[in-house]
Amino acid sequence: MANSKQDSKFTGNPGGKGERGFAAMDPKRQREIAREGGRAAHQSGNAHEFTSEEARIAGRKGGQASTKQR
């Protein structure tokens, strides 16, 4: 017979392990943490902000890559 302690953790993902850590958090709390990381990156000068030209080039590359897979 299965262990009820393990059954209560089962969420249907492979391996039968329940969500842990960041994945188990409320989505609102995840966004708050991500926002803090973004602010820290900008303050330290490590964040990259795309120019409109860089964004256009990146979008074109993504489109080309996805059509090659079809």
C-alpha positions as CSV (number, residue, x, y, z in Angstrom):
1,M,0.0,0.0,0.0
2,A,1.2,3.5,-0.9
3,N,2.5,5.9,1.8
4,S,-0.1,8.5,2.4
5,K,2.5,11.1,3.2
6,Q,4.0,10.7,-0.3
7,D,0.5,10.7,-1.9
8,S,-0.3,14.1,-0.4
9,K,2.7,15.6,-2.1
10,F,1.9,14.1,-5.6
11,T,0.9,16.8,-8.1
12,G,1.0,14.8,-11.3
13,N,4.4,15.8,-12.4
14,P,7.1,13.2,-13.4
15,G,8.7,11.4,-10.5
16,G,5.7,12.1,-8.3
17,K,7.5,14.9,-6.4
18,G,5.4,17.9,-5.2
19,E,6.4,21.5,-6.0
20,R,9.0,22.9,-3.8
21,G,10.6,26.3,-3.3
22,F,9.9,29.0,-5.9
23,A,7.6,26.8,-7.9
24,A,5.3,26.3,-4.9
25,M,5.0,30.0,-4.1
26,D,2.0,32.1,-4.9
27,P,2.4,33.7,-8.4
28,K,2.0,37.2,-6.9
29,R,5.0,36.5,-4.5
30,Q,7.0,35.2,-7.4
31,R,6.5,38.4,-9.4
32,E,7.5,40.5,-6.3
33,I,10.8,38.6,-6.0
34,A,11.5,38.8,-9.8
35,R,10.7,42.6,-9.6
36,E,13.2,43.0,-6.8
37,G,15.9,41.2,-8.9
38,G,15.2,43.4,-11.8
39,R,15.6,46.6,-9.8
40,A,18.8,45.3,-8.2
41,A,20.2,44.6,-11.7
42,H,19.4,48.0,-12.9
43,Q,20.9,49.7,-9.8
44,S,24.1,47.7,-10.1
45,G,24.4,48.5,-13.9
46,N,24.1,44.8,-14.9
47,A,20.7,45.0,-16.6
48,H,20.5,45.3,-20.4
49,E,17.9,47.5,-22.0
50,F,17.2,46.7,-25.6
51,T,17.1,49.6,-28.1
52,S,14.3,49.4,-30.7
53,E,16.8,48.2,-33.3
54,E,18.2,45.4,-31.1
55,A,14.7,44.3,-30.3
56,R,13.8,44.3,-34.0
57,I,16.9,42.1,-34.8
58,A,16.1,39.7,-31.9
59,G,12.5,39.3,-33.0
60,R,13.6,38.6,-36.6
61,K,16.0,35.9,-35.4
62,G,13.3,34.3,-33.3
63,G,10.9,34.2,-36.2
64,Q,13.6,32.6,-38.4
65,A,14.4,30.0,-35.8
66,S,10.8,29.0,-35.3
67,T,10.1,28.6,-39.0
68,K,13.1,26.4,-39.5
69,Q,11.7,23.9,-37.0
70,R,8.5,23.4,-39.0
